[in-house]
Amino acid sequence: MPVVSTNGIELHYETQGAGTPLVLLAGLGYPAWQWHRMAPLLAEHCQVILPDNRGVGQSSKPAGPYIAELLAADTVGLLDALGIAQAAVLGHSMGGFIAQALALDYPQRVSKLILAATNFGGPRHVPILPAAMAVLTDASGDPATRFRKGLAVSTAPGFAAREPEIVEQWLAWRLANPIDLTGYQGQLAIGLGLLREEACFEPRLPAIAAATLILAGAHDAVVPPANAELLAQRIPRSRVQMLPDAGHFFPLETPEAAVQAIVAFIGE
């Protein structure tokens, strides 16, 4: 992967395809690998830009805490290095926090905004379901067992049984690429910092100028889909599209359905 120096770090990235620039911002603890099922499909229509966010993959992993605005500035530095004045931006989960910061702090750089499986923080967002929280914070058992339990609550019911090959590939990747604790803690602070009323995006969202697509998995227990409607109520030029067969990780669960929605939106 090529690398650029931006905002005091080295940011690794890759690009695929040609056409309208589209930046994909991954969620907590995931590098660009998160998009490996979607990116080739999107690259048939767009120039797909896939950074490893600060804290993961081959990018720098300085000690945190990080904030969404910091990683938004990282991304703008990447666009500058690539000579891209404006791009569509898609952020998934934690990447959705970065995308919101980008659209608010650098509105001229965002042609269209896609917020996926995310929320605006603060006391009025719909939190993770208690059952999912219990599983995802349980540190008992070996890494493979913890992964399988976490995947079961983060994907649609029955996904693991229907797609055992994808699950095994996913598990093999995670075991071969364990989470870097320093970077993970830095990224984790992004969402935790947004829980405060004074820090959340909610009151700022009416200032988003870009047309916005809000994607949600109907079975998302990590970021419940009710958050999509809350975002849409506050972002002026926005609409919600529900992915009926997906949970939180729809980039890996139902990539074709997600790509179809994204390509149609960017092409409007």
Secondary structure, DSSP 8 states (H G I E B T S, - for coil): --EEEETTEEEEEEEES-SEEEEEE--TT--GGGGTTTHHHHTTTEEEEEE--TTSTTS----S---HHHHHHHHHHHHHHHT-S-EEEEEETHHHHHHHHHHHH-GGGEEEEEEES----STTS----HHHHHHHT---S-HHHHHHHHHHHHS-TTHHHH-HHHHHHHHHHHHHS---HHHHHHHHHHHHHTTSTTTSSGGGGGG--SEEEEEEETT-SSS-THHHHHHHHHSTTEEEEEETT--TTHHHHSHHHHHHHHHHHHH-
